[in-house]
Amino acid sequence: MDQKINVETTVKDALKEFHSLSRKEKKARFKEVKAYLKEYKKENKNSDADTDKLLLIILAILLPPLAVYLHENSFNTKFWISLILTCFFWIPGIIYALIVII
């Protein structure tokens, strides 16, 4: 319980500090966070790759557009193609999602 209160006060203090920053400083902080997240994703990308691939293949059979989105991490043209193929013809949507993932 003590740890939960400690975390809440830390978060509140951090938010107060962030809101007191100027617009320019806020943008700089966001850039730092984005760079940190990008580095974190790069480091953890190869961890459990086989498990992730297997889960994406199973998801590609059940919900092809979602599997493509999770693989690509954005709503790009591959996602939209997968969505259209899945809406009109389920099997081509599955095949396309499997091609994108594998």
Secondary structure, DSSP 8 states (H G I E B T S, - for coil): -HHHHHHHHHHHHHHHHHHTS-HHHHHHHHHHHHHHHHHHHHHHTTTTHHHHHHHHHHHHHH-HHHHHHHHHTS--HHHHHHHHHHHH-HHHHHHHHHHHH-
